[in-house]
Amino acid sequence: MSDLNAKKRWMYETMVLIREYEDFLAMAYFEDKLPPKIQKGLAFDIGAGPIPGEMHLSAGQEAAAVGVCAHLTKDDSVWGSHRSHHFAIAKGVDLDRMTAEIFGKVTGLCRGKGGHMHLFDLAVHYACTGIVGGGIPHACGAALAAKMRGEKSVAVAEFGDGAANEGSFHESLNYAGLWKLPVIFICQDNNYGISVAKSDSTAVESNALSRAAGYNMPGVQIDENDPLAMFEAFATAVDRARRGEGPTLIEMKVFRYYGHFQGDPETYRPKGEIETIREQDPIPNTAEKLMAEGILTTEQIAEISQKAKDRVMQAFTFAKESAYPDASETFQHVFTD
């Protein structure tokens, strides 16, 4: 199998793993949050269950992550957002430890103290933050460090279209364009900033085509939710960054199959929207393309699906069987006065 075909297969396998993980997590999250509490008049208790707090899932956005990470090395860094499981998995974050972190267990990436929005894996140079747009300046810092050291590594900032209206976005792009930093900005346009449609919050139709030029960098618009399209666009951007020619802004149309958070009533969505966007699911669409190219068979697709299910079950079993941190750790590994 050629290197390109191997990468195409890896992208498909990883998308399947991400989707299986997010769909399983979507169910696991609701444990003890619904019935029998509904009978007591509480339809949803966000603080209950083994995974308390908010949960933001990336199902439907897998193509952006695999198209990017197929080009990255271990030394390249990814700086994620509050909806970042897809990039974490594609970058190679330890799935067992990531799941344990989500469950608040001591075996987690941050010993259970960060949760799903604050994952950190130094081994593969990945981190994310719950602050909208908060990871974008960090990516610029990593890129500046690489440039000052004379290294060829690049930094990737991934975020949603809502973050493109944050000051951190504009300040970071200005800084990156001025200093020609080896950073690539990945804006995933899922059409919503929480519950507000992009058309109601953003003055331009395309961040990539309208805003990139103002910060002296190329802007690339990808209109289809296709990993191969992202793979091709990112290849140009990462080569440019490694040559020392500066940043690129890529904006890709993706879909958010779940709400802004689990438990979101999604009353802002037009009727039938979910059904419509699921018809454009990148996973079966990619499977069809790879079968047509002779890269995958129907038997291999079934094997990939089962392998993903088994891996996800292993991660969740590891997390559930792990211990919680001891109370004596309360003030360890945190900033205090």
Salt bridges, closest charged atoms under 4 A:
GLU13 OE2 - ARG9 NE 2.78
GLU20 OE1 - LYS309 NZ 3.28
GLU22 OE1 - HIS85 ND1 2.83
GLU54 OE1 - HIS56 NE2 3.41
GLU62 OE2 - ARG19 NE 2.59
ASP76 OD2 - ARG242 NH2 2.68
ASP96 OD1 - ARG311 NH1 2.96
ASP189 OD2 - LYS198 NZ 3.12
ASP189 OD1 - LYS253 NZ 3.90
ASP226 OD2 - LYS289 NZ 2.81
GLU245 OE2 - ARG243 NE 2.89
GLU251 OE2 - LYS198 NZ 3.06
GLU266 OE1 - ARG269 NE 2.52
GLU273 OE1 - ARG269 NH1 2.69
ASP281 OD2 - ARG19 NH1 2.76
GLU293 OE1 - LYS8 NZ 3.03
GLU329 OE2 - ARG111 NH2 2.45
GLU329 OE1 - LYS113 NZ 4.00
